[in-house]
Amino acid sequence: MTTTQKNITLIGAGAIGSHLALLGRNWALSAPVSLTIVDFDRVDKRNTEAQFHSRMGLGKNKAQALAQAMQGLFGVKAKAVPHKLTADNVETVLAGADLVLDCVDNAPTRQLIQAWASRHEVACLHGAIAADGSYARLMWDETFVADAGGEGQATCETGEHLPFIGIVAARMALLVKAHLETGERNGLHVHPGGVVLV
């Protein structure tokens, strides 16, 4: 078990990312962890149906609302970066990260994250879920290929697939915990009926 501090940067505080922060709030038990949450979007009413955001966060920036909830509910401190990750700021926003968690919903940003992680040789775990809640991929950078296309679809808008989102986030949290403890990098394909190790 490592005792050196790990700087974790979570990009995307939506369906997967918000629940990942919730379920990963005890990562600091495995190693000293500093958490940064990056998201430019704001919490709206429909987000409360499929994301770990409440009515108290309505209108607030998602990164700031999630950091505030983590502090208020669990005493977990997180730094919030309320900006969109772009080619102009990626070096600044991700500077110092030891582990990057990609929970965004569009290919261009995933590709930007992947290029940065590869360039700086930083571990990066990608979490991608189909908009209809039928399938998810949790893949480390070296085996992940972003889907082609532009802006992604919002994931599971109505909350119909909230239990599956929870399963995906929980599996991703376990992968992060294992990586912090042993350095392992196992990937998973997840569907409502089971999990496949890849």
N, C-alpha and C positions, 0 to 999 in steps of 0.2 A: 504494500500500500504506500502510495507516494505521500510525502508531507510538504512538498513544494507547492506554492500557490499556483492555481490555474486560473487564467483569465478566460472566462467563457462569454462569447458574444452570441446572443440569440437574435436572429433577424427574422422579423415577422411575428407579431403578437396577435394573430388571428386564431383560427380554429385549432390547429395543431400547436402553434407556438405558445398561446396563452395557457393551454392545458399542460404543455410540457413544462412550463415554468412552475405551475401549480404542483405537478407530480415530482418535479426535480428539486423542490425546495430544500430537501435534505442532502443534496450533493455535497454540501460542506462537511457532512459527517464522514465522507470518504477522503476528502482532501480540502485544504483551505481553498475556497472558491470565491472569485469575484465575478459577479454576473452583470452584464450589460445587455439591455433590451433595446432593439432598434426597430422603429416603425413610424411612418409618417402619417398614417391614417387616424381617423377619429372614431370613437365608439358611437354607434347609432343603435336604435332600438332592436333591429333585427340581429345585431351581433350578440345580444344577450341570450339568444336562443341556441346558438351553437358554439359560443366562445366563453372563456372564463372572464367575462366582463359583466358587471351588474348595472342596474339602473343608476347607481351612485356615480358611475363613470361616464354616463351619457354626455356627449359633447366634448369630452376630454381626448387628448391624444392617447392612442392605445398604449404606447410604450410607457408614458407617464402614469396612466390609469392602472396598468398592470403592476408597475413598480410600487405605486401607492398601496394597492391591494395586498401585495406580498408583504410590505412593511407593516400595514395595519393588522392583517390577519395572523401573520406568522412571525413577525419581527425579522424578516429576511430583507436585507438591503440590496437594492439593485440600482444601477445607474441607467437612466432613461435617455435615449437619443431620439428626439422626436423629428427625425428627418428621413427623407427618402434616400436610400443608398444609390449613389450614382457613380459614374466613372470619375467625376470631379472630386468626390469626397471619400471614395472607398479606402484610400490609403490612410486618411485621417481617422475615419470611423472604425476601421478594423485594426488599427495600429495596436500592437501589444497583445492581440488575441492569441491564446494558446489552443483554443478549440472554438470553432465556428459551427453554429447550429442553424441550418438554412430551413426556414419554415415559410418561405414566400410562395406566392401563387402565380408567378409568371416567369417565362423562360429567360428573358433578357437579364433580369436581376439574378436568377440562378447562375447564369453563365458568367456574370460579373463576379459573383461570390466564388465560383469555382476557379476562375482565372486567378483571382487574388490568392486563394488558398494554395493553388499549385505553385504560383510564383514565389510565395513565401514559405512553402513547405509546412503549412499549418494544417493540422487535422480538421476535417470538415465533414459533418454528418448532415445529409440532406433528407428532409422529410417531405414527401409528396403524396397527396391524397386526391383521388378522382373526385370531381365536383359532385358526382351522384353517390358518393360514399360506398362504391363497390370494390375499391382496391386502393392499396397504398404501397409505397416503396420507402424503405429506410435504408439508405445506401451511403457508404463512405465515399469520399471524393474520387478515389482512384477507380471506382467501379460505376460511378454515377454518370448517366447521360441525360441531360435536360431534354424534355420534350420540345420539339420544334414549335414555333409559334410566337405570338406576341403576348399581349396582356392576358393573364390567365382568368379563369372563371372563379368567382367567389365560391368557396368551398361550403357546400351543404348549408345554404342560406337559411332554411327554416328550422333547423335543429332536429329534423327527422332522423339524421344519422349521428346524433350526439353520442350514443353509446359506442359506435364504431370509432368516432374521433377520439373518444376516451381511451379505447384499446390501443389505437395507433400512438397516441401521446405517451401512454404507459410503456409500450414497447420501446419507444424512442428514449424515454427516461432510463430504462434498464440498460440500453446500449451505451448511453452516456456514462452511467454509473460503472459499468464494466470497464469502459475505456479509462476512466479516471483511476480505477483500482489496479488494473493489470495492463493497460495499453492495448487490449484486444480491439479489433475492428471487424465485428461481424455485421453483416447486412441482413435485412429481412424483407420479404414480400408478405404483405398482410392483406387478408380478405376477411369478410365477416365470419367465415367458417374455419379459419385457421391461419397458421403462419408457416412460411417456408424460409429456412436459413439459406442465405446465399453468400 
